Amino acid sequence: MPEAFSMGECRIYPAGNELRRGNTRVQLEPKVMALLCHLAENAGDTLSREQLFEALWPGVIVSDDTLTQAIIKLRKALGDSARSPRYIQTVPKRGYRLVASVDSVSDEVGIAPLKGRRWAYYFAVGLVLVIAAAITAYILPGDVTETSADVVTAPDKSPDGLPTLTVQPFMLIGEDTAHAYLAQGLTFDLITDLSKLSGLWVIGSRSVMGQRNEESETFPARYQVSGEVQRSNGQLRVNVHLLDKGTGRQIWSERYNRPFENLFQIQEEISRHIASTLALKVSEAEQLRLAHRYTKNVQAYDYFLRAQALLLTRMQGENEKARRLYRQAIALDPSFARAYAGLALSFAAGYRNQWAADGDEALEQARRMARTALQINPEIPEIYWVLAYVNTQRREHERALGLLRKAVSLDQSFADAYALMGGISTYVGRSEETPGLLRTAIRLNPDAGYLYYLLLGRAYFYLQDWEQARINLNEALVRNSASLEAHIYLAAVMEMAGDHEGAVWEAEEIRALQGDFDLDAWLRTYPMTDREQTNQLLTALAPLELMDR
């Protein structure tokens, strides 16, 4: 039975996760090998993103960026190019196709076509490996890029000299990967709880704007929280560890094994134990905030966490599923403010991405839901951010900035608030303010993902710093190659920098992502209010014929 297969000049060994290209050996991550095996099993056929998600991450909610990153890593290992693919072709608006011929390899027998059951064995091996690794898919390090980008890292101490702490994404243990959303939600809310403590500066991956599922390579914070979660037979098992990174010593750990209904009690106890271990002074008001949960209904909270995980994938189908789950949460608890805020974001996404049949009504719905959330609970920073985002889409930028300042006053380490401030500064023509705000956001949330780099690259475009714009936009696209806005600005940057061929290529990428793309239509829901900057973008893109005249 063959132990390898070949594609062009490459030989692939699934059991060892190894790819050989000439004298080069590349060790692939299990999920990347499984992707390659599945494409090879269906060589010549176009597989949609949905089909690949179902085959490789069955029952697990992962972001669209997860597949994009796997494709990028696979192309890099194969020495392939998206522009002139010899192996993996992107089929616009449909998916991916392996275009190379696939043959089985046997050193003794020679090369013969790969067939049926023998190939199924190798695909099964790869798939088993990826399932085994699925529980850690959220914390694998991303690609390392060799650039001189204006990228910043988190400080050891906060500007106020407070101790710094980071919360690693909690790992899911057990075989039921359908509960990955629970690990993600518990991580998010622990960061939220700890951010309420005035004596601590929290550096974390909490992000309303969307976050990467990979762990950053380094976190220079003094303290680090990590944990594992399992939900089984009505029981919730949570292991938590607190590490002093300065000494490498674990200074606190605890195991919880209680009915799932005790989830809120577990969350409160974890936050209190961490505060106590770090000898933080916790005021009476902060103690009350730690004890106050966003809902008293555990089932409503479960629906909410499921919806949050779906919303962050930024896909139309998942957005609609998230909306249904938010409504289920609200039906169980009509006073669940965060569920109304999530519902508002789902409507805002429908407007911004032009998914809604009536965009204006969708945006109005978003405003109503966000205002309802704020009326229910005016003490949650996230809700001010959501209402600010909705107002940004409505081009009410000064009002949005006021809401973001309120969010920061409630949570001094709310990275997304600084990032959205930076984005708005660009929209209103004050692009020179954006880099400083985004550097603050990146210090607070080093692993936030592509959006922060997109906002930086966009600002540098309007500041006419083509090199910094190009570097940051490329950083954004490394993290999410399907970002339409990043391709639009990169095309504009290249055209203004004199690289017309590169700009034409980016224009082709834009059409590949959205075959009926029309710049005029895209700008209709774009929050830019500075007319001079809009004209700057139109002038840069004019030679690329991206408007349907």
ABEGO torsion letter per residue (X at the ends): XBABBBBEABBBBAAAGBBBBEABBBBBBAAAAAAAAAAAAABGBBBBAAAAAAAABBGBBBBAAAAAAAAAAAAAAAGBBAABBAABBBBBGAEBBBABBBBBBBAAAEBBBBBEAAAAAAAAAAAAAAAAAAAAAAABBBBBBBBABBBBBBBABBAAGBBBBBBBBBBBBEABAAAAAAAAAAAAAAAAAAAABAABBBBBABBAAEBBABBBABBABABBBBBBBBBBGGBBBBBBBBBBAAAGBBABBBBBBBBAAAAAAAAAAAAAAAAAAAGBBBBAAAAAAAABBABABAAAAAAAAAAAAAAAAGBAAAAAAAAAAAAAAAAABAABAAAAAAAAAAAAAAAAAGABABAAAAAAAAAAAAAAAAAABAABAAAAAAAAAAAAAAGBAAAAAAAAAAAAAABAABAAAAAAAAAAAAAAGBAAAAAAAAAAAAAABAAAEAAAAAAAAAAAAAAGBAAAAAAAAAAAAAABAABAAAAAAAAAAAAAAGBAAAAAAAAAAAAAABAABBAAAAAAABABABAAAAAAAAAAAAAAGABBX
